[in-house]
Amino acid sequence: MPVLSILLLVSSSAWWAYAQIEIMKVEEENVTLPCHHELGRLGLKSLDIEWWFEQKPESAPNMVIGYSDESVYNYPNMNQRGRVSFASNFRAGDASLYIRSLEPGDAGMYSCKVKNGWNYKLERVILKVLVKPSEPKCWTEGELSEGGNITLECKSAAGTEPIQYKWATVSGKEQILGVLPATSSVGIFNPARVRLWNLSTAHSGLYRCTATNEAGHKTCDVQVIVHRKADTLSIGIIIGAVCGVIVGILLIILSVCLLVRMRKRRKLEEEETPNEIREDAEAPKARLVKPDSSSSGSRSSHSGSSSTKSTTNSACRSQQTPSTQMTLPQYRRAETERRENEPSKCSHSSSRRIDSSSATIPGQSGAFQTV
């Protein structure tokens, strides 16, 4: 027994060094780990089959499934429960292990031990579970304008290493991949990083990053739009033009308002100027006093002379009174000319009439004085 234990320990320590089969599968695939024997011919009652799993060389082995005393025993861990079984007729000689829907934790070394009495067989299989790269994330860093420089970045958060990255341009509806522009450089130690120098509008377009490993590949796209510097200037010109138009419209409105106001003011002044020139007051009409019976003759003669005076004075005033339709400058000019042409016409005529009346009726004044 001690010798057998030593042999088992030596055999167990040499599993990793003497593995004969290596299988590589992708996550979520199914796999069959082979194990064949001919020990079933020696009798089924003494046949014993065991599958052991070591996730790491330094970890303790765990039994996955076994057959003994004509019964099947399952000993999977929690992650493999319900996913592990014998692949075929293990009694007839095919004791292969079947694992469905692989997970990254299923990767490791599996050992198949078959014995029947003193006959013993050991097979070892190393299983590698590859994980596809997760969908990478693409982004840009830098100034997207003419003459600027930008950096294209790409990174997958998960996946079996090593993961390789490659950038390419995409054109057309057919999604045809093309080479990067001449003014670009790929990082030597980090191919996921691409630098674009001295940008122009020719650099605008769709860029695609592909992350690849042994399990497969995933892609991501980023749109690059290079802006012209003239666009910024054009926007400034447009804004300035709009502001100029607005200021011009405001000035036009202000000018129209001032013009209308000046016209209204001039019209009011023209309407108020003629009202300042008023007509001269009419001379008071002579009141005629009815004479008494005793002095009717004298008073009639006096009234005659008074009416004559009144008529004369009215005639002079009519000559002196200007037309009310004349403006102030016209009125003053006419008044000056009239005074220069007829300086004493009315005064002479009035004095003559007064002298004649006094000469004709000498006793009339005495009669008025008596009264």
URHU-V660218 format. One line per field, one symbol per residue. ss: DSSP state (h for helix, s for strand, l for the rest). Layout:
ss: ???
This chain:
ss: lhhhhhhhhhhhhlllllllssssssllllsssllsllhhhhllllsssssssslllllllsssssssllsssslllllllllssslllllllsllsssllllhhhlsssssssssllssssssssssssllllllssssssllsllllssssssllllllllssssssssllllssslllllssslllllllsssllllhhhlsssssssssllsssssssssllslhhhhhhhhhhhhhhhhhhhhhhhhhhhhhhhhhhhhhhhhhhhhhhhhlllllllllllllllllllhhhhhhhhhhhhhhhhhhhhhhhhhlllllllhhhhhhhhhhhhhhlllhhhhhhhhhhhhhhhhlllhhhhhhhl
